[in-house]
């Protein structure tokens, strides 16, 4: 099943509660929440207080993507705020298994994220410990960037690893996802699609979610 995760970064921040309600009613599966610290990526976004304030307003799975240095120090605050899935970047984790175990100790799902230029080396030994792997299809930091087609080969590589191991693991993609690129990444093996402006810029969000998932 293809899951759709609208990206909060593209929502109208003056009425986040209303925006989230609309995409939930439109059929979204997850809410993707980018947390940026201005260090690991050159931007600042939301943090623990915003997520905590939104949690009572939605039953969606909160897919919290930590684009921050030292993610291990922030697992507990984001769990407490209401995260269901916590993703962190391999580029800042010297001991990724330690971070995965910390996330799992709270009963939450763990996701390991990779920037476009980062090879998948080392991920194979972690696949059985993870619930999801996120492959960035743009350089992280800002929304609205163009999809990088060179990441398609990495999606195929990861899908092959997962299938050969016979494990259940979501492959998530984030960046430049629209009605065209959605088809390409699904064909390559992704099954969780993060989309920002492609969803929030549309008046009929239910229709665009259906199209991205593969409907007509």
C-alpha positions as a printed NumPy array, in Angstrom:
array([[  0.   ,   0.   ,   0.   ],
       [  1.221,   3.461,  -0.89 ],
       [  1.083,   5.832,   2.062],
       [  0.867,   9.606,   1.679],
       [  2.562,  11.911,   4.184],
       [  1.801,  15.611,   3.638],
       [  4.675,  17.778,   4.799],
       [  3.767,  20.305,   7.477],
       [  6.458,  22.622,   6.108],
       [  4.164,  23.524,   3.192],
       [  1.062,  24.202,   5.291],
       [ -0.334,  27.613,   6.223],
       [  1.306,  28.197,   9.601],
       [ -1.342,  30.735,  10.591],
       [ -3.92 ,  27.923,  10.841],
       [ -2.089,  24.662,  11.334],
       [ -4.924,  22.983,  13.226],
       [ -7.311,  23.594,  10.334],
       [ -4.749,  22.509,   7.748],
       [ -4.062,  19.229,   9.521],
       [ -7.761,  18.496,   9.931],
       [ -8.28 ,  18.997,   6.201],
       [ -5.527,  16.656,   5.101],
       [ -6.631,  14.05 ,   7.63 ],
       [-10.172,  14.179,   6.255],
       [ -8.715,  14.094,   2.727],
       [ -7.181,  10.68 ,   3.361],
       [ -3.581,  11.334,   4.395],
       [ -1.884,   8.464,   6.207],
       [  0.827,  10.351,   8.091],
       [  1.8  ,  13.92 ,   8.888],
       [  5.455,  14.529,   8.055],
       [  6.987,  17.067,  10.42 ],
       [ 10.43 ,  18.437,   9.568],
       [ 12.437,  19.587,  12.584],
       [ 15.426,  21.684,  11.486],
       [ 17.994,  23.191,  13.831],
       [ 19.866,  25.685,  11.649],
       [ 23.072,  23.655,  12.097],
       [ 22.695,  20.323,  10.33 ],
       [ 20.569,  22.094,   7.714],
       [ 20.48 ,  25.831,   6.924],
       [ 16.967,  26.484,   8.149],
       [ 14.859,  26.604,  11.316],
       [ 11.39 ,  25.107,  11.585],
       [  9.185,  23.747,  14.345],
       [ 10.137,  22.056,  17.589],
       [  8.702,  20.24 ,  20.585],
       [  6.101,  22.875,  21.635],
       [  4.469,  23.037,  18.2  ],
       [  4.233,  19.253,  17.904],
       [  2.8  ,  18.997,  21.418],
       [  0.166,  21.619,  20.589],
       [ -0.852,  19.794,  17.396],
       [ -1.01 ,  16.291,  18.857],
       [ -4.493,  16.647,  20.429],
       [ -5.883,  17.966,  17.138],
       [ -5.167,  14.926,  14.977],
       [ -5.224,  11.135,  14.949],
       [ -2.715,  11.011,  12.088],
       [  0.574,   9.216,  12.58 ],
       [  3.126,  11.93 ,  13.397],
       [  6.216,  11.195,  11.312],
       [  8.845,  13.443,  12.91 ],
       [ 11.957,  13.945,  10.794],
       [ 14.839,  15.227,  12.9  ],
       [ 17.237,  17.215,  10.721],
       [ 19.325,  18.089,  13.736],
       [ 22.698,  17.486,  15.31 ],
       [ 22.87 ,  15.045,  18.234],
       [ 19.423,  13.442,  17.767],
       [ 19.96 ,  11.084,  20.7  ],
       [ 19.55 ,  13.974,  23.14 ],
       [ 16.112,  14.836,  21.78 ],
       [ 14.346,  11.477,  21.537],
       [ 12.521,  11.749,  24.861],
       [ 11.204,  15.325,  24.293],
       [  9.774,  14.438,  20.885],
       [  8.249,  11.208,  22.187],
       [  6.604,  13.183,  24.972],
       [  5.366,  15.749,  22.44 ],
       [  3.562,  13.045,  20.484],
       [  5.83 ,  11.615,  17.787],
       [  4.873,   8.166,  16.5  ],
       [  7.813,   7.734,  14.122],
       [ 11.162,   9.416,  14.734],
       [ 13.603,   9.742,  11.877],
       [ 17.202,  10.837,  12.24 ],
       [ 20.083,  11.272,   9.817],
       [ 22.892,   8.818,   9.333],
       [ 25.209,  11.762,   8.628],
       [ 25.078,  12.891,  12.286],
       [ 24.835,   9.529,  14.035],
       [ 28.164,   7.878,  14.822],
       [ 26.273,   5.048,  16.541],
       [ 22.923,   4.771,  14.742],
       [ 21.947,   1.584,  16.576],
       [ 22.108,   3.472,  19.869],
       [ 19.618,   6.044,  18.555],
       [ 17.365,   3.334,  17.125],
       [ 17.323,   1.518,  20.452],
       [ 16.482,   4.745,  22.285],
       [ 13.499,   5.35 ,  19.994],
       [ 12.294,   1.764,  20.337],
       [ 12.627,   1.879,  24.122],
       [  9.645,   4.258,  24.124],
       [  7.607,   1.973,  21.886],
       [  7.986,   4.255,  18.868],
       [  9.049,   3.471,  15.299],
       [ 12.563,   4.276,  14.125],
       [ 13.54 ,   5.698,  10.749],
       [ 17.032,   6.288,   9.382],
       [ 17.379,   9.115,   6.838],
       [ 19.927,   9.619,   4.061],
       [ 20.812,  12.77 ,   2.163],
       [ 20.97 ,  12.423,  -1.649],
       [ 24.77 ,  12.226,  -1.737],
       [ 25.07 ,   9.734,   1.139],
       [ 25.668,   6.131,   0.133],
       [ 23.667,   3.294,   1.662],
       [ 26.806,   1.651,   3.027],
       [ 26.198,   0.307,   6.504],
       [ 22.406,   0.329,   6.326],
       [ 22.008,  -3.358,   5.468],
       [ 23.038,  -4.494,   8.931],
       [ 20.451,  -2.149,  10.484],
       [ 17.437,  -3.004,   8.342],
       [ 16.01 ,  -5.574,  10.74 ],
       [ 16.12 ,  -2.977,  13.54 ],
       [ 14.411,  -0.216,  11.556],
       [ 10.771,   0.406,  10.708],
       [ 11.47 ,   2.816,   7.88 ],
       [ 14.289,   4.281,   5.811],
       [ 13.935,   7.796,   4.421],
       [ 15.751,   8.71 ,   1.233],
       [ 15.91 ,  12.437,   0.599],
       [ 15.215,  13.282,  -3.039],
       [ 16.358,  16.887,  -2.566],
       [ 19.123,  18.405,  -0.463],
       [ 17.449,  19.017,   2.914],
       [ 16.729,  22.457,   4.3  ],
       [ 13.991,  24.086,   2.266],
       [ 10.721,  23.008,   0.662],
       [  9.81 ,  23.458,  -2.975],
       [ 13.044,  22.094,  -4.454],
       [ 13.274,  20.071,  -7.671],
       [ 13.339,  16.289,  -7.488],
       [ 16.768,  14.703,  -7.976],
       [ 16.311,  11.718, -10.357],
       [ 19.733,  10.296,  -9.499],
       [ 18.235,   9.075,  -6.196],
       [ 16.028,   6.592,  -8.068],
       [ 18.904,   4.125,  -8.312],
       [ 19.354,   4.326,  -4.542],
       [ 15.652,   3.558,  -4.021],
       [ 16.02 ,   0.492,  -6.252],
       [ 19.138,  -0.578,  -4.361],
       [ 17.382,  -0.287,  -1.007],
       [ 14.25 ,  -2.07 ,  -2.228],
       [ 16.413,  -4.965,  -3.421],
       [ 18.096,  -5.209,   0.   ],
       [ 14.748,  -5.212,   1.799],
       [ 13.146,  -7.755,  -0.505],
       [ 16.141, -10.093,  -0.343],
       [ 15.975, -10.048,   3.455],
       [ 12.226, -10.643,   3.331],
       [ 11.468,  -7.988,   5.943],
       [  8.632,  -5.503,   6.311],
       [ 10.152,  -2.05 ,   6.114],
       [  8.782,   1.185,   4.671],
       [ 10.84 ,   3.115,   2.14 ],
       [ 10.   ,   6.789,   2.391],
       [ 10.988,   9.519,  -0.07 ],
       [ 10.949,  13.246,   0.583],
       [ 11.547,  16.109,  -1.823],
       [ 10.042,  17.256,  -5.092],
       [  7.256,  14.678,  -5.033],
       [  4.399,  15.477,  -7.413],
       [  2.054,  13.526,  -9.69 ],
       [  4.89 ,  12.652, -12.069],
       [  7.734,  11.89 ,  -9.673],
       [  5.379,   9.908,  -7.439],
       [  5.031,   7.334, -10.217],
       [  8.81 ,   7.147, -10.641],
       [  9.627,   6.592,  -6.981],
       [  6.862,   4.018,  -6.518],
       [  8.103,   2.129,  -9.564],
       [ 11.607,   2.207,  -8.048],
       [ 10.331,   0.707,  -4.801],
       [  9.227,   3.488,  -2.432],
       [  5.908,   3.148,  -0.606],
       [  5.729,   6.26 ,   1.628],
       [  5.582,   9.57 ,  -0.222],
       [  6.198,  12.891,   1.484],
       [  4.647,  15.766,  -0.464],
       [  4.421,  19.395,   0.535],
       [  3.337,  22.007,  -1.975],
       [  1.929,  19.284,  -4.25 ],
       [ -0.779,  18.756,  -1.614],
       [ -1.134,  21.957,   0.366],
       [ -1.209,  24.201,  -2.72 ],
       [ -4.223,  22.325,  -4.113],
       [ -7.824,  23.281,  -3.3  ],
       [ -8.956,  19.641,  -3.577],
       [ -6.519,  17.853,  -1.318],
       [ -8.456,  14.618,  -1.339],
       [ -8.125,  14.359,  -5.101],
       [ -4.379,  15.041,  -5.161],
       [ -3.782,  12.514,  -2.366],
       [ -5.738,   9.938,  -4.381],
       [ -3.679,  10.708,  -7.494],
       [ -0.374,  10.496,  -5.624],
       [ -1.41 ,   7.159,  -4.169],
       [ -2.092,   5.865,  -7.652],
       [ -5.777,   6.572,  -8.152],
       [ -7.352,   8.464, -11.03 ]])
